[in-house]
């Protein structure tokens, strides 16, 4: 009974109110009596009322005032989809702690009967704390006392979760039944140590209980403020992408663009000998958020085709000079240079760049330079005697701009937007056009714009807030009053921070958390969407709910941040999907300051960032540029045993020991070139690990006991030297995302991994047949990527290949009647001609898999929304099959050889809901015509290699596409202006 006594002691020490303990016992007895007596329910209700009364009496200490505003209630309901997100910047780990305490009430721990009453009373305390923290997260200017209290409660929540996790892990270890006589003896000898460990955990929890009481007594004041209503959109607002897509849709860009192009040509002297001609330089200067980068990018897009080579690079505040020069070389030469090339030092890179540019006319944009010394180094790569080359720099610093322009250059001071352009930017984001703004909102919107002082970033941020606010004059006036007069006093810094603060506090808690987490990314970094969402999931900011996977809900959060203007789209693929994003430097400064204030992120590295009053207890650690022998110095004085998330980036020369991070949940070692197999041997001891990213490292094998990581959910092993997964990997029963290269061999038994949702990339030809047959048993698999390229080492190709083909066809058909949604097939021409059955499929992508015609089974894909397919010769029958797909939104059709038919698309063919059509006549032009009623919803048409069609002669029935707004012929975009 030692175990039961220790649990009772541990949980009793967390109970803080004797009155709740007493009433909870009566409440339980009354509830049990109600099951056998008609009078029982009344007593049951009475006791329940007394318990609620006690909780209300406790409100001066832990309960917030009841919410009374309609907007707050609306905000609560709008958050319903994401309300079960567990960990957040606002509440820390309070929700997981409550859920784990509830687990202790389950059947697994039913032998510990005495603990239940204490757990229930503790749950009341934690629920009250969570409610208060959620409410305070909506207050845009909490006082220092509230901030201190909130930070302490969050810290306690993390410590409580760690203690409970350790406790539950020790119980699981002790419950494991040893096999064999010797193992039973070892197990018996080990019990004493485990009991001592449990006692230590009990003492730790008791100490936490004392801290909870002390913190609660210290905080006596509570506030409740009204929040604006919030929504969460499932898709990216197309008006947001429009601002980043084409120059024709940018606001106020034409005049400054023309002026800069004119300045670049002023310095050209065509009469001078080539050796005397110098590069023309224009330095764009202005405060953060003025649109310097957007302006430079548009000039770059317009002019780059006139030069022999070109490059666009971002520098940022803490530049990695080697990476910058590699990027310049990569873009100029159109060849990738990475950390493994022989080009390793700055002098070597500069020499290579200057040699390459010596006799060429080049155009380079150097964006976001912060100091003169940085420019003095970068400029050495650009020859000063070239054939009328051009350089644009952007900076916030006037002294940097003067330094850049000293040599044959000009300084261009970017101006704020005027009121006309400000209105256009605001109204296009909120309404369809400037004319659609209701008359009753025009005055208040103008007053808001005056406070934004023509700063594009401020207008975008405030438009994101207004787009999610009820469109009434009263609500918009509240937004206006919240801004105050800060921007009118100081448009460059304080006012912008006020705008961002207002937009930040308008976010629901789960979006605040997701945004703050982006402070771990370097300034001017391109942030991959998929990787970001996987980290959100691993941190428990987002969890699966109902039919929606955690990743799908993560996409909603990503899209909402885009729609609100708090992040900017990076790469947008040809299908209109945002693949990456960026965080503006001003917004990054803001979220870093908030993260440090709330002890959400700890940033350390070279150069060492100022962390001010940051807590010594680290929860999420971000390390960059750790030199040999320097990791200890960087972390001196910090408590690392409580780290939940560890990220190492850029130039790590020393890998710290992972053993001290025993509570880590997220471990990201991506692109750590110094990481070796020996460094990951101790990973198997990180029992709480949920996310492991080894992408881009040189590891060649995983520990044999990796299957011990029972909590692991996401494992990224792409671009490593790994060739085979250990047999124990099938014991990772919670693993949902497994990402490997196509040369990696899987063990048998994958059917045990029932949590798998995403599996890529599987090379079919090197896998055991048992593995391929078992794929169909993965009932939760949603995303699968297959490579069917033949294995050149296979000595019995015909027999083995036939067996593997049968296995993969069988598995795909089983997955098709479960819930697979996305399938990518490479080198799979023969597979596509099999009679597949995939009715749940929503996305099908084929690569290097040309087939004679569209298979008939495709007509059964009733849920298919996105299709990329390669056909040897496209015929009218193929179009009829594709046109009949009722859910198809995106079609990328590749015609590999010349078609002998004249292809006609009309209303009878179908395509009633198609939005994007990409037609690639791979080798030969094809006669294509759109008839009346064809593709009535089509918005974007891309015609690749259609050489018979000129950009200025679109006579192939384009007038029959009523919703078309963008056409791309070859490499040229044509924006259609609708009357």
Secondary structure, DSSP 8 states (H G I E B T S, - for coil): -HHHHHHHHHHHTT---HHHHHHHHHHHHHHHHHTT-TTHHHHHHHHHHHHHHHHHHGGGTT-------HHHHHHHHHTGGGTT---BTTTBTHHHHHHHHHHTTSGGGTT-GGGHHHHHHHHHHHHHHHHHHHHHTT-TT--HHHHHHHHHHHHHHHHHHHHHHHHHHHHHHHHS---SHHHHHHHHHHHHHHHHHHHHHHHHHHHHHHHHHHHHHH---------------SS--HHHHHHHH-GGGSSS-HHHHHHHHHHHHHT--TTS-GGG---EEEEEE--TTS-HHHHHHHHHHHHGGGSSEEEEEE--SS--HHHHHHHHHHHHHTS---TTSS--SHHHHHHHHHHHHTT--EEEEEEEE--HHHHHHHGGGS-SSSSS-EEEEEES-HHHHHHHHTTTEEEEE-----HHHHHHHHHHHHSSSGGGS-HHHHHHHHHHHHHHTT-HHHHHHHHHHHHTS-SSHHHHHHHHHHHTTHHHH-TTTHHHHHHHHHHHHTS-HHHHHHHHHGGGS-TT--EEHHHHHHHHHHTTSS--BTTB-HHHHHHHHHHHHHHTTSSEE--B-TTS-B-EEE--HHHHHHHHHHHHHTT--EEEESS----TT--SB-SEEEEE---TT-HHHHHTT-B-TT-SEEEEESS--S---STT-TT-SEEE-TT-TT--GGGGGGGGG-TT--EEE-TTS------TTGGG-TT--EEE-TTSS--B--GGGGG-TT--EEE--TT-B--S-GGG-TT--EEEEEEGGGS-HHHHHHGGG-TT--EEEEE----TT-SSHHHHHHHHHHHHHHHHHHHHTTT--EEEEES-HHHHTS----TT--EEEEES--BSS--GGGGG-TT--EEEEEESS--HHHHHHHHT-TT--EEEEEE-S--SS-EEE-TTT--TT--EEEEEESSS---EEE-TTSSTT--EEEEET-TTSBTTB-TTTGGG-TT--EEEETTEEEE----
